[in-house]
Amino acid sequence: MPIPQNAPAIDRRLLRDDVYHRLRDAIVDGSLAPGEQLRDGELAAWLGVSRTPVREALLRLAEAGLVVAQPGRSTTVSSLNVRDVREARDVVAAMHELAVREAVGSLTEAHLDAMREANRRFRAAIEQGDVETALRADDELHGIPVAVAANRALTSVLDQFTPVVRRAERLRFSSLGGRASLARHDDLIRLCAAGDKEQAAAVSFDTWRTLPATEE
């Protein structure tokens, strides 16, 4: 298994969540490619941790559909499955819809300004073709209603299923489809500022629900 060479070792004191997030991100960004076999010993050496948190992370990744585990045989990075992406996308869309509905009314002007600023950075990244920066800005914008809603069950579901739709987001943000997100972001912020929770929630749902389910 080729191991990425450009990531620093994780501090041994960090929690198992950090191991999970590092492996999840390596799968999502393609450092660990579909079909690649994952060996817990090699991953543990790469991350500078014991095998235990790596094995726990791989179990969580299997639950999220990012790896395929065959007990006693091998664990590999899953291939892009249209049905899995579609199902995850629909769940993520529903969670963001709920988050916005719960958050509107509690969003302060500072929250709205932060969403506007994130959207400005998102726009610049889309115009420059900078997919990674666009993804970070998009995460920040949508993360504000999620944080304000403060619904732990909702956050847990998003943490599990959002990585599955990352490839769909990368496809959109590397194409003209990213410009459609700009208009939806503008509408979302405007409706949140107006206190229209139902319309804002509908726009949030539509933003996620219209992500493509395939890289084809």
ChimeraX attribute file (.defattr): number of C-alpha atoms within 10 A of each C-alpha:
attribute: neighborCount
match mode: 1-to-1
recipient: residues
	/A:1	11
	/A:2	11
	/A:3	13
	/A:4	11
	/A:5	8
	/A:6	6
	/A:7	11
	/A:8	9
	/A:9	12
	/A:10	16
	/A:11	11
	/A:12	11
	/A:13	7
	/A:14	10
	/A:15	11
	/A:16	17
	/A:17	14
	/A:18	15
	/A:19	23
	/A:20	20
	/A:21	15
	/A:22	16
	/A:23	20
	/A:24	21
	/A:25	15
	/A:26	15
	/A:27	22
	/A:28	20
	/A:29	14
	/A:30	11
	/A:31	15
	/A:32	21
	/A:33	17
	/A:34	16
	/A:35	14
	/A:36	17
	/A:37	18
	/A:38	20
	/A:39	16
	/A:40	18
	/A:41	14
	/A:42	15
	/A:43	20
	/A:44	19
	/A:45	13
	/A:46	16
	/A:47	20
	/A:48	15
	/A:49	20
	/A:50	14
	/A:51	17
	/A:52	13
	/A:53	18
	/A:54	23
	/A:55	19
	/A:56	15
	/A:57	22
	/A:58	26
	/A:59	18
	/A:60	17
	/A:61	25
	/A:62	17
	/A:63	14
	/A:64	20
	/A:65	22
	/A:66	27
	/A:67	24
	/A:68	21
	/A:69	20
	/A:70	9
	/A:71	7
	/A:72	6
	/A:73	6
	/A:74	11
	/A:75	20
	/A:76	20
	/A:77	23
	/A:78	19
	/A:79	14
	/A:80	19
	/A:81	14
	/A:82	14
	/A:83	11
	/A:84	16
	/A:85	24
	/A:86	19
	/A:87	15
	/A:88	24
	/A:89	25
	/A:90	19
	/A:91	19
	/A:92	25
	/A:93	24
	/A:94	20
	/A:95	22
	/A:96	26
	/A:97	25
	/A:98	22
	/A:99	25
	/A:100	30
	/A:101	23
	/A:102	20
	/A:103	22
	/A:104	22
	/A:105	15
	/A:106	13
	/A:107	18
	/A:108	14
	/A:109	10
	/A:110	9
	/A:111	17
	/A:112	18
	/A:113	13
	/A:114	15
	/A:115	24
	/A:116	17
	/A:117	15
	/A:118	22
	/A:119	23
	/A:120	15
	/A:121	18
	/A:122	29
	/A:123	21
	/A:124	15
	/A:125	20
	/A:126	25
	/A:127	16
	/A:128	12
	/A:129	16
	/A:130	14
	/A:131	21
	/A:132	15
	/A:133	18
	/A:134	26
	/A:135	18
	/A:136	14
	/A:137	22
	/A:138	22
	/A:139	13
	/A:140	18
	/A:141	23
	/A:142	19
	/A:143	17
	/A:144	20
	/A:145	25
	/A:146	24
	/A:147	14
	/A:148	18
	/A:149	20
	/A:150	14
	/A:151	14
	/A:152	11
	/A:153	10
	/A:154	17
	/A:155	17
	/A:156	10
	/A:157	15
	/A:158	19
	/A:159	14
	/A:160	17
	/A:161	23
	/A:162	17
	/A:163	25
	/A:164	26
	/A:165	24
	/A:166	19
	/A:167	20
	/A:168	20
	/A:169	23
	/A:170	20
	/A:171	19
	/A:172	21
	/A:173	26
	/A:174	18
	/A:175	12
	/A:176	13
	/A:177	16
	/A:178	23
	/A:179	17
	/A:180	13
	/A:181	23
	/A:182	18
	/A:183	11
	/A:184	16
	/A:185	25
	/A:186	16
	/A:187	16
	/A:188	24
	/A:189	21
	/A:190	15
	/A:191	18
	/A:192	25
	/A:193	19
	/A:194	12
	/A:195	17
	/A:196	15
	/A:197	21
	/A:198	17
	/A:199	17
	/A:200	25
	/A:201	26
	/A:202	18
	/A:203	22
	/A:204	26
	/A:205	21
	/A:206	18
	/A:207	20
	/A:208	21
	/A:209	18
	/A:210	16
	/A:211	24
	/A:212	20
	/A:213	23
	/A:214	15
	/A:215	13
	/A:216	6
